[in-house]
Structure formats: structure tokens, C-alpha cells
Amino acid sequence: MKLDQDLIGKTAFVTGGSGGLGKAISNILAARGAHVTIFARRPGPLADAKNEIVGNCVDAGRQEINAVAVNLADAAAVAEAFRSQPRIADFLYCSAGGNHAENGFFIDLQATQLDSCMQNNYYSTAYAAKAMLDIWVEHDQKSAGIDLSHNTTRPQTRRIVFVNSAAAFLGLPGSVAYTPAKSAVRALADTLRFEVLRHNSAQTTYTVHIAFPADFISPGFVLEQDTKPDLTKRIQGTNVATFAELEEKFPSSEQVAQGIVARVDQGDFIICEDSLSASLLFTNMIGLSPKRGLGIVDSLLSVAMGWFVVPVLRRRWERMCREDGGHKLR
């Protein structure tokens, strides 16, 4: 089967599919023949995204492309939305999130902003994964009594892909609401990677993957530039005069999405393809996550990062924060 048609008959659910990485991932999956259902909050952008995804289908007459408006931070609503779909998904891409409305220093944020950032980034992800896993396990249990002794097909693969952020690897000043939420998603993925092993069988294989894209060009990224503190922009290198300079400096949503989907195809758990910085930062926070490849490069980089790079980076950021505070007092 051609690579561009290798997902014919498969179904993907994509949260946050109305724009940015979610829409880009949906386009890639549809172009390979998958049925795709996108979930997001706003009906208007969902309808526009659906039309675009239909245009990328291998066979629009046979592929089902659906768009569902739902509050992804409402667990009951997410569960109902997933169960109401005509097909059970083979893959779930959790791409919802963002923080343009919650940028700022801790002292300047309202408690409601901390809450909304956690809802938009962690709970919207956890509730989707929970709803999907519940459906899959129930389906497996119903199939357990069926005689599959003559079944010669490969085990069914079910994948949960968390599209997270490199913010999970470091405490970035000015992203104090966003970083804890993304760190929580990383912890969820690490834990769930172990737990799904309990559900593997001769008929079904569960896998979990997590991507840590750094900055990339998207509608959300554009909005964030208006709300980030100047200190945050200087640390990130986004304090440029024109948007054209940002477009030259950072990859597009489509480029990042291609890298994520390709690594999911290869079975990688940790995905940091779009950014060398994110890849290096992961080696300083490996924990119980499996190292990439044979693990040799990650092990060597972990020593270099811990002994040399991170101490320098930390002192630089400390200096920048002190100077920024002194500037505010003058």
C-alpha cells in the first residue's frame, strides 16, 4: 500500500483540530486516507477546518470528516461527544491548548487565569485521553468472548498522542501558568505509558506518544506575542521588529505536524523533532521516559547538559530577571 494511502479504513480523533497543529495533523492524516473527526470549542473555525481537511482527502467520497463543537474542559461533554461518533477511533491526537490569555508573571495573574490555563491545557487533554481509553477498553472487553483463533491479521494498534510543549522542560518566566499545565501533561503521558501495558493483548496493542514542540508559527503563537512580557520575549528570542522575522526564525505548523506524525509512525514515545533546544532540554529531564534510539546520545547529552549548559542558562536567566526587576523599579 502506498504511504499516502496507508491509513485507509483507520479513524483519527483530533482535539484542537480547528487550527494550528491540530488542523495540520488532521490534514496529514486525511491525506493518507484516514477518517478524521476534529473537536474544538468554536463552531465557526471548526466548519472552516473541516472544509479544508475534506479538500486534502485521498477519497472524499469515502472518507468521513466530521467536526464536533465541544468544551474539552468538560469531562462529561467530551465523553458524550466521543461516544456519539459513528466510528471508534484508532488514534487520538490531543492537540488542544494555548496560553495567550494567561501570559504574565505570577504576581500579575488572577486566580481565574491559573484555573483556565490548567483547564485549557491539562484537563482538556486528560479528559480526552480518559474518554478514549474508556471506549477502547470497553470494546476490548466485549470482543474478549469472540473466537479469534482463525484471525490472521495483525493486532489492532491504538495510539494516544499528546501534543505538548517544550515548556514542560523548563520554568520560563512569564509563562508561569502554562508551564505547570504542560508539566502535568508530560507526567500524565509518562504514567499512562506504563498503565496501558495492562490492556495489551493478542488482539490489541496500546501505545502512548508525546511531542514537545518549541515555538512555531500558528494563530495561537501570533496572539501570544501581544500578551507575553518583554522579558519572556527576550529569553525566547521573539523580541523582533516584524512578524516576517518570526516566520523566518521558526517553523510552520505544517512542518512541525509532519515531524510529529512521522515519529508517531516510527513508534517514538518522546518526540522533539522540530527543535534542537527542546531535544537538548529533554536530556536534562529524562526521568523514567525511555531514551531515544539506543539511548547513547541522550545519555551523553544528559551529562553535558547537566554539568555545563543548564548551569550557564540558569545564571543567564537569573541575571535577566534581576535586571528586569531593577528596570521596573527605576
FIMARMI-470278 format. One record per residue (C-alpha): residue number from 1; chain; z, x, y. Coordinates in steps of 0.5 Angstrom, whole numbers. Example, Ala and Ser with C-alpha at 12.3 -4.5 7.8 and 13.67 -1.06 7.14 Angstrom:
<sites>
<site nr="1" kette="A" Z="16" X="25" Y="-9"/>
<site nr="2" kette="A" Z="14" X="27" Y="-2"/>
</sites>
This chain:
<sites>
<site nr="1" kette="A" Z="0" X="0" Y="0"/>
<site nr="2" kette="A" Z="-2" X="3" Y="7"/>
<site nr="3" kette="A" Z="4" X="5" Y="11"/>
<site nr="4" kette="A" Z="2" X="0" Y="17"/>
<site nr="5" kette="A" Z="3" X="-6" Y="11"/>
<site nr="6" kette="A" Z="9" X="-3" Y="7"/>
<site nr="7" kette="A" Z="14" X="-9" Y="10"/>
<site nr="8" kette="A" Z="9" X="-15" Y="8"/>
<site nr="9" kette="A" Z="14" X="-20" Y="5"/>
<site nr="10" kette="A" Z="20" X="-17" Y="8"/>
<site nr="11" kette="A" Z="24" X="-20" Y="13"/>
<site nr="12" kette="A" Z="28" X="-17" Y="19"/>
<site nr="13" kette="A" Z="33" X="-20" Y="24"/>
<site nr="14" kette="A" Z="34" X="-16" Y="30"/>
<site nr="15" kette="A" Z="39" X="-18" Y="35"/>
<site nr="16" kette="A" Z="38" X="-16" Y="42"/>
<site nr="17" kette="A" Z="31" X="-17" Y="41"/>
<site nr="18" kette="A" Z="29" X="-20" Y="47"/>
<site nr="19" kette="A" Z="28" X="-13" Y="51"/>
<site nr="20" kette="A" Z="29" X="-5" Y="51"/>
<site nr="21" kette="A" Z="30" X="-2" Y="44"/>
<site nr="22" kette="A" Z="31" X="-9" Y="40"/>
<site nr="23" kette="A" Z="24" X="-11" Y="42"/>
<site nr="24" kette="A" Z="21" X="-4" Y="41"/>
<site nr="25" kette="A" Z="24" X="-4" Y="34"/>
<site nr="26" kette="A" Z="21" X="-11" Y="33"/>
<site nr="27" kette="A" Z="14" X="-10" Y="35"/>
<site nr="28" kette="A" Z="14" X="-4" Y="30"/>
<site nr="29" kette="A" Z="17" X="-8" Y="24"/>
<site nr="30" kette="A" Z="12" X="-14" Y="26"/>
<site nr="31" kette="A" Z="6" X="-9" Y="26"/>
<site nr="32" kette="A" Z="8" X="-6" Y="19"/>
<site nr="33" kette="A" Z="8" X="-14" Y="16"/>
<site nr="34" kette="A" Z="15" X="-16" Y="17"/>
<site nr="35" kette="A" Z="17" X="-23" Y="18"/>
<site nr="36" kette="A" Z="22" X="-22" Y="24"/>
<site nr="37" kette="A" Z="27" X="-26" Y="28"/>
<site nr="38" kette="A" Z="30" X="-24" Y="34"/>
<site nr="39" kette="A" Z="36" X="-26" Y="37"/>
<site nr="40" kette="A" Z="39" X="-26" Y="44"/>
<site nr="41" kette="A" Z="42" X="-30" Y="50"/>
<site nr="42" kette="A" Z="37" X="-32" Y="54"/>
<site nr="43" kette="A" Z="31" X="-37" Y="52"/>
<site nr="44" kette="A" Z="26" X="-34" Y="57"/>
<site nr="45" kette="A" Z="26" X="-27" Y="55"/>
<site nr="46" kette="A" Z="26" X="-29" Y="48"/>
<site nr="47" kette="A" Z="20" X="-33" Y="49"/>
<site nr="48" kette="A" Z="16" X="-27" Y="52"/>
<site nr="49" kette="A" Z="18" X="-22" Y="47"/>
<site nr="50" kette="A" Z="16" X="-27" Y="41"/>
<site nr="51" kette="A" Z="9" X="-28" Y="44"/>
<site nr="52" kette="A" Z="9" X="-20" Y="45"/>
<site nr="53" kette="A" Z="11" X="-19" Y="38"/>
<site nr="54" kette="A" Z="6" X="-24" Y="35"/>
<site nr="55" kette="A" Z="1" X="-20" Y="38"/>
<site nr="56" kette="A" Z="3" X="-14" Y="34"/>
<site nr="57" kette="A" Z="3" X="-17" Y="27"/>
<site nr="58" kette="A" Z="-1" X="-15" Y="22"/>
<site nr="59" kette="A" Z="-3" X="-22" Y="20"/>
<site nr="60" kette="A" Z="0" X="-27" Y="25"/>
<site nr="61" kette="A" Z="-3" X="-33" Y="21"/>
<site nr="62" kette="A" Z="2" X="-31" Y="15"/>
<site nr="63" kette="A" Z="8" X="-27" Y="19"/>
<site nr="64" kette="A" Z="14" X="-31" Y="21"/>
<site nr="65" kette="A" Z="16" X="-29" Y="28"/>
<site nr="66" kette="A" Z="22" X="-33" Y="31"/>
<site nr="67" kette="A" Z="26" X="-33" Y="37"/>
<site nr="68" kette="A" Z="33" X="-35" Y="37"/>
<site nr="69" kette="A" Z="38" X="-36" Y="43"/>
<site nr="70" kette="A" Z="45" X="-35" Y="41"/>
<site nr="71" kette="A" Z="51" X="-32" Y="44"/>
<site nr="72" kette="A" Z="52" X="-26" Y="40"/>
<site nr="73" kette="A" Z="59" X="-25" Y="42"/>
<site nr="74" kette="A" Z="61" X="-32" Y="39"/>
<site nr="75" kette="A" Z="62" X="-31" Y="31"/>
<site nr="76" kette="A" Z="61" X="-38" Y="29"/>
<site nr="77" kette="A" Z="55" X="-39" Y="33"/>
<site nr="78" kette="A" Z="52" X="-32" Y="30"/>
<site nr="79" kette="A" Z="54" X="-34" Y="23"/>
<site nr="80" kette="A" Z="51" X="-41" Y="24"/>
<site nr="81" kette="A" Z="44" X="-38" Y="27"/>
<site nr="82" kette="A" Z="43" X="-33" Y="21"/>
<site nr="83" kette="A" Z="44" X="-39" Y="16"/>
<site nr="84" kette="A" Z="40" X="-43" Y="19"/>
<site nr="85" kette="A" Z="34" X="-39" Y="19"/>
<site nr="86" kette="A" Z="28" X="-40" Y="13"/>
<site nr="87" kette="A" Z="29" X="-33" Y="10"/>
<site nr="88" kette="A" Z="34" X="-29" Y="8"/>
<site nr="89" kette="A" Z="33" X="-22" Y="12"/>
<site nr="90" kette="A" Z="32" X="-16" Y="8"/>
<site nr="91" kette="A" Z="34" X="-11" Y="14"/>
<site nr="92" kette="A" Z="39" X="-13" Y="20"/>
<site nr="93" kette="A" Z="38" X="-8" Y="26"/>
<site nr="94" kette="A" Z="44" X="-9" Y="31"/>
<site nr="95" kette="A" Z="41" X="-7" Y="38"/>
<site nr="96" kette="A" Z="45" X="-12" Y="43"/>
<site nr="97" kette="A" Z="49" X="-8" Y="48"/>
<site nr="98" kette="A" Z="49" X="-5" Y="55"/>
<site nr="99" kette="A" Z="54" X="-4" Y="61"/>
<site nr="100" kette="A" Z="50" X="-5" Y="67"/>
<site nr="101" kette="A" Z="55" X="-10" Y="70"/>
<site nr="102" kette="A" Z="61" X="-5" Y="67"/>
<site nr="103" kette="A" Z="60" X="2" Y="70"/>
<site nr="104" kette="A" Z="65" X="5" Y="74"/>
<site nr="105" kette="A" Z="72" X="8" Y="74"/>
<site nr="106" kette="A" Z="78" X="5" Y="70"/>
<site nr="107" kette="A" Z="82" X="4" Y="77"/>
<site nr="108" kette="A" Z="76" X="0" Y="80"/>
<site nr="109" kette="A" Z="74" X="-4" Y="74"/>
<site nr="110" kette="A" Z="77" X="-11" Y="73"/>
<site nr="111" kette="A" Z="80" X="-13" Y="66"/>
<site nr="112" kette="A" Z="75" X="-18" Y="65"/>
<site nr="113" kette="A" Z="70" X="-13" Y="65"/>
<site nr="114" kette="A" Z="73" X="-9" Y="60"/>
<site nr="115" kette="A" Z="73" X="-15" Y="56"/>
<site nr="116" kette="A" Z="66" X="-17" Y="57"/>
<site nr="117" kette="A" Z="63" X="-10" Y="55"/>
<site nr="118" kette="A" Z="67" X="-10" Y="49"/>
<site nr="119" kette="A" Z="64" X="-17" Y="47"/>
<site nr="120" kette="A" Z="57" X="-15" Y="49"/>
<site nr="121" kette="A" Z="57" X="-8" Y="45"/>
<site nr="122" kette="A" Z="62" X="-8" Y="40"/>
<site nr="123" kette="A" Z="63" X="-16" Y="38"/>
<site nr="124" kette="A" Z="56" X="-17" Y="38"/>
<site nr="125" kette="A" Z="55" X="-12" Y="33"/>
<site nr="126" kette="A" Z="61" X="-13" Y="29"/>
<site nr="127" kette="A" Z="59" X="-21" Y="28"/>
<site nr="128" kette="A" Z="52" X="-20" Y="27"/>
<site nr="129" kette="A" Z="54" X="-15" Y="21"/>
<site nr="130" kette="A" Z="59" X="-19" Y="18"/>
<site nr="131" kette="A" Z="55" X="-26" Y="18"/>
<site nr="132" kette="A" Z="49" X="-22" Y="15"/>
<site nr="133" kette="A" Z="54" X="-19" Y="10"/>
<site nr="134" kette="A" Z="57" X="-25" Y="8"/>
<site nr="135" kette="A" Z="50" X="-28" Y="7"/>
<site nr="136" kette="A" Z="48" X="-23" Y="2"/>
<site nr="137" kette="A" Z="54" X="-22" Y="-2"/>
<site nr="138" kette="A" Z="54" X="-30" Y="-3"/>
<site nr="139" kette="A" Z="46" X="-29" Y="-5"/>
<site nr="140" kette="A" Z="48" X="-24" Y="-10"/>
<site nr="141" kette="A" Z="54" X="-28" Y="-13"/>
<site nr="142" kette="A" Z="49" X="-34" Y="-14"/>
<site nr="143" kette="A" Z="44" X="-29" Y="-17"/>
<site nr="144" kette="A" Z="49" X="-26" Y="-22"/>
<site nr="145" kette="A" Z="48" X="-31" Y="-27"/>
<site nr="146" kette="A" Z="41" X="-31" Y="-27"/>
<site nr="147" kette="A" Z="38" X="-27" Y="-33"/>
<site nr="148" kette="A" Z="34" X="-21" Y="-30"/>
<site nr="149" kette="A" Z="34" X="-17" Y="-36"/>
<site nr="150" kette="A" Z="26" X="-17" Y="-36"/>
<site nr="151" kette="A" Z="26" X="-16" Y="-29"/>
<site nr="152" kette="A" Z="22" X="-9" Y="-28"/>
<site nr="153" kette="A" Z="22" X="-9" Y="-20"/>
<site nr="154" kette="A" Z="26" X="-4" Y="-16"/>
<site nr="155" kette="A" Z="33" X="-6" Y="-14"/>
<site nr="156" kette="A" Z="33" X="-10" Y="-7"/>
<site nr="157" kette="A" Z="35" X="-6" Y="-1"/>
<site nr="158" kette="A" Z="39" X="-9" Y="4"/>
<site nr="159" kette="A" Z="40" X="-5" Y="10"/>
<site nr="160" kette="A" Z="44" X="-6" Y="16"/>
<site nr="161" kette="A" Z="42" X="-1" Y="22"/>
<site nr="162" kette="A" Z="47" X="0" Y="28"/>
<site nr="163" kette="A" Z="43" X="2" Y="34"/>
<site nr="164" kette="A" Z="49" X="5" Y="38"/>
<site nr="165" kette="A" Z="49" X="10" Y="44"/>
<site nr="166" kette="A" Z="51" X="18" Y="45"/>
<site nr="167" kette="A" Z="56" X="15" Y="49"/>
<site nr="168" kette="A" Z="60" X="15" Y="43"/>
<site nr="169" kette="A" Z="61" X="22" Y="42"/>
<site nr="170" kette="A" Z="64" X="24" Y="49"/>
<site nr="171" kette="A" Z="68" X="21" Y="54"/>
<site nr="172" kette="A" Z="63" X="20" Y="60"/>
<site nr="173" kette="A" Z="67" X="19" Y="67"/>
<site nr="174" kette="A" Z="64" X="12" Y="70"/>
<site nr="175" kette="A" Z="63" X="9" Y="63"/>
<site nr="176" kette="A" Z="70" X="8" Y="61"/>
<site nr="177" kette="A" Z="69" X="1" Y="59"/>
<site nr="178" kette="A" Z="62" X="3" Y="55"/>
<site nr="179" kette="A" Z="65" X="9" Y="51"/>
<site nr="180" kette="A" Z="70" X="6" Y="47"/>
<site nr="181" kette="A" Z="66" X="0" Y="45"/>
<site nr="182" kette="A" Z="61" X="5" Y="43"/>
<site nr="183" kette="A" Z="66" X="9" Y="39"/>
<site nr="184" kette="A" Z="68" X="3" Y="36"/>
<site nr="185" kette="A" Z="61" X="1" Y="33"/>
<site nr="186" kette="A" Z="61" X="8" Y="30"/>
<site nr="187" kette="A" Z="68" X="7" Y="27"/>
<site nr="188" kette="A" Z="65" X="1" Y="24"/>
<site nr="189" kette="A" Z="59" X="4" Y="21"/>
<site nr="190" kette="A" Z="63" X="10" Y="18"/>
<site nr="191" kette="A" Z="68" X="5" Y="15"/>
<site nr="192" kette="A" Z="62" X="0" Y="13"/>
<site nr="193" kette="A" Z="58" X="5" Y="9"/>
<site nr="194" kette="A" Z="64" X="6" Y="4"/>
<site nr="195" kette="A" Z="65" X="-1" Y="4"/>
<site nr="196" kette="A" Z="58" X="-3" Y="2"/>
<site nr="197" kette="A" Z="58" X="1" Y="-4"/>
<site nr="198" kette="A" Z="63" X="-4" Y="-7"/>
<site nr="199" kette="A" Z="57" X="-9" Y="-7"/>
<site nr="200" kette="A" Z="51" X="-5" Y="-10"/>
<site nr="201" kette="A" Z="49" X="-7" Y="-17"/>
<site nr="202" kette="A" Z="43" X="-6" Y="-21"/>
<site nr="203" kette="A" Z="39" X="-11" Y="-17"/>
<site nr="204" kette="A" Z="41" X="-10" Y="-10"/>
<site nr="205" kette="A" Z="43" X="-3" Y="-6"/>
<site nr="206" kette="A" Z="46" X="-4" Y="1"/>
<site nr="207" kette="A" Z="45" X="2" Y="6"/>
<site nr="208" kette="A" Z="48" X="3" Y="13"/>
<site nr="209" kette="A" Z="45" X="7" Y="18"/>
<site nr="210" kette="A" Z="47" X="8" Y="25"/>
<site nr="211" kette="A" Z="43" X="11" Y="31"/>
<site nr="212" kette="A" Z="46" X="15" Y="37"/>
<site nr="213" kette="A" Z="40" X="15" Y="43"/>
<site nr="214" kette="A" Z="41" X="18" Y="49"/>
<site nr="215" kette="A" Z="38" X="16" Y="56"/>
<site nr="216" kette="A" Z="32" X="13" Y="55"/>
<site nr="217" kette="A" Z="27" X="8" Y="60"/>
<site nr="218" kette="A" Z="29" X="1" Y="59"/>
<site nr="219" kette="A" Z="30" X="-5" Y="63"/>
<site nr="220" kette="A" Z="38" X="-4" Y="62"/>
<site nr="221" kette="A" Z="37" X="3" Y="64"/>
<site nr="222" kette="A" Z="34" X="1" Y="71"/>
<site nr="223" kette="A" Z="39" X="-4" Y="72"/>
<site nr="224" kette="A" Z="45" X="2" Y="70"/>
<site nr="225" kette="A" Z="42" X="6" Y="76"/>
<site nr="226" kette="A" Z="44" X="1" Y="81"/>
<site nr="227" kette="A" Z="52" X="1" Y="78"/>
<site nr="228" kette="A" Z="53" X="8" Y="76"/>
<site nr="229" kette="A" Z="58" X="12" Y="80"/>
<site nr="230" kette="A" Z="55" X="18" Y="83"/>
<site nr="231" kette="A" Z="59" X="23" Y="79"/>
<site nr="232" kette="A" Z="56" X="20" Y="73"/>
<site nr="233" kette="A" Z="49" X="21" Y="75"/>
<site nr="234" kette="A" Z="50" X="28" Y="77"/>
<site nr="235" kette="A" Z="53" X="29" Y="70"/>
<site nr="236" kette="A" Z="48" X="25" Y="66"/>
<site nr="237" kette="A" Z="42" X="29" Y="71"/>
<site nr="238" kette="A" Z="40" X="22" Y="73"/>
<site nr="239" kette="A" Z="41" X="23" Y="80"/>
<site nr="240" kette="A" Z="34" X="24" Y="82"/>
<site nr="241" kette="A" Z="30" X="21" Y="88"/>
<site nr="242" kette="A" Z="25" X="17" Y="85"/>
<site nr="243" kette="A" Z="24" X="13" Y="78"/>
<site nr="244" kette="A" Z="18" X="16" Y="77"/>
<site nr="245" kette="A" Z="22" X="23" Y="76"/>
<site nr="246" kette="A" Z="27" X="19" Y="71"/>
<site nr="247" kette="A" Z="20" X="17" Y="67"/>
<site nr="248" kette="A" Z="18" X="24" Y="66"/>
<site nr="249" kette="A" Z="25" X="26" Y="64"/>
<site nr="250" kette="A" Z="27" X="21" Y="59"/>
<site nr="251" kette="A" Z="23" X="18" Y="53"/>
<site nr="252" kette="A" Z="21" X="11" Y="53"/>
<site nr="253" kette="A" Z="24" X="5" Y="49"/>
<site nr="254" kette="A" Z="18" X="5" Y="44"/>
<site nr="255" kette="A" Z="19" X="13" Y="43"/>
<site nr="256" kette="A" Z="26" X="12" Y="41"/>
<site nr="257" kette="A" Z="25" X="6" Y="37"/>
<site nr="258" kette="A" Z="19" X="10" Y="33"/>
<site nr="259" kette="A" Z="24" X="15" Y="31"/>
<site nr="260" kette="A" Z="30" X="10" Y="29"/>
<site nr="261" kette="A" Z="25" X="6" Y="24"/>
<site nr="262" kette="A" Z="22" X="13" Y="21"/>
<site nr="263" kette="A" Z="29" X="16" Y="20"/>
<site nr="264" kette="A" Z="32" X="9" Y="17"/>
<site nr="265" kette="A" Z="26" X="9" Y="12"/>
<site nr="266" kette="A" Z="28" X="16" Y="10"/>
<site nr="267" kette="A" Z="35" X="13" Y="9"/>
<site nr="268" kette="A" Z="39" X="17" Y="14"/>
<site nr="269" kette="A" Z="45" X="15" Y="16"/>
<site nr="270" kette="A" Z="46" X="19" Y="22"/>
<site nr="271" kette="A" Z="40" X="18" Y="27"/>
<site nr="272" kette="A" Z="40" X="23" Y="33"/>
<site nr="273" kette="A" Z="32" X="24" Y="34"/>
<site nr="274" kette="A" Z="31" X="22" Y="41"/>
<site nr="275" kette="A" Z="36" X="27" Y="44"/>
<site nr="276" kette="A" Z="38" X="35" Y="42"/>
<site nr="277" kette="A" Z="44" X="33" Y="46"/>
<site nr="278" kette="A" Z="46" X="27" Y="42"/>
<site nr="279" kette="A" Z="44" X="31" Y="36"/>
<site nr="280" kette="A" Z="49" X="37" Y="38"/>
<site nr="281" kette="A" Z="55" X="33" Y="40"/>
<site nr="282" kette="A" Z="55" X="29" Y="33"/>
<site nr="283" kette="A" Z="56" X="36" Y="30"/>
<site nr="284" kette="A" Z="62" X="37" Y="34"/>
<site nr="285" kette="A" Z="65" X="30" Y="32"/>
<site nr="286" kette="A" Z="62" X="29" Y="24"/>
<site nr="287" kette="A" Z="69" X="27" Y="21"/>
<site nr="288" kette="A" Z="67" X="23" Y="15"/>
<site nr="289" kette="A" Z="60" X="22" Y="16"/>
<site nr="290" kette="A" Z="55" X="25" Y="12"/>
<site nr="291" kette="A" Z="52" X="31" Y="15"/>
<site nr="292" kette="A" Z="44" X="31" Y="16"/>
<site nr="293" kette="A" Z="40" X="34" Y="11"/>
<site nr="294" kette="A" Z="43" X="40" Y="6"/>
<site nr="295" kette="A" Z="49" X="40" Y="12"/>
<site nr="296" kette="A" Z="48" X="47" Y="13"/>
<site nr="297" kette="A" Z="45" X="47" Y="20"/>
<site nr="298" kette="A" Z="50" X="41" Y="22"/>
<site nr="299" kette="A" Z="56" X="46" Y="19"/>
<site nr="300" kette="A" Z="54" X="52" Y="23"/>
<site nr="301" kette="A" Z="52" X="48" Y="30"/>
<site nr="302" kette="A" Z="59" X="45" Y="29"/>
<site nr="303" kette="A" Z="62" X="52" Y="30"/>
<site nr="304" kette="A" Z="58" X="54" Y="35"/>
<site nr="305" kette="A" Z="60" X="47" Y="39"/>
<site nr="306" kette="A" Z="67" X="47" Y="38"/>
<site nr="307" kette="A" Z="68" X="54" Y="40"/>
<site nr="308" kette="A" Z="63" X="55" Y="45"/>
<site nr="309" kette="A" Z="59" X="49" Y="48"/>
<site nr="310" kette="A" Z="64" X="44" Y="48"/>
<site nr="311" kette="A" Z="70" X="48" Y="52"/>
<site nr="312" kette="A" Z="65" X="50" Y="57"/>
<site nr="313" kette="A" Z="62" X="43" Y="58"/>
<site nr="314" kette="A" Z="69" X="40" Y="59"/>
<site nr="315" kette="A" Z="71" X="45" Y="64"/>
<site nr="316" kette="A" Z="65" X="43" Y="68"/>
<site nr="317" kette="A" Z="66" X="36" Y="68"/>
<site nr="318" kette="A" Z="74" X="37" Y="70"/>
<site nr="319" kette="A" Z="71" X="41" Y="76"/>
<site nr="320" kette="A" Z="66" X="36" Y="78"/>
<site nr="321" kette="A" Z="72" X="30" Y="77"/>
<site nr="322" kette="A" Z="77" X="34" Y="81"/>
<site nr="323" kette="A" Z="71" X="36" Y="87"/>
<site nr="324" kette="A" Z="69" X="28" Y="87"/>
<site nr="325" kette="A" Z="76" X="26" Y="88"/>
<site nr="326" kette="A" Z="77" X="31" Y="93"/>
<site nr="327" kette="A" Z="71" X="29" Y="97"/>
<site nr="328" kette="A" Z="73" X="22" Y="97"/>
<site nr="329" kette="A" Z="80" X="24" Y="100"/>
<site nr="330" kette="A" Z="76" X="27" Y="106"/>
</sites>
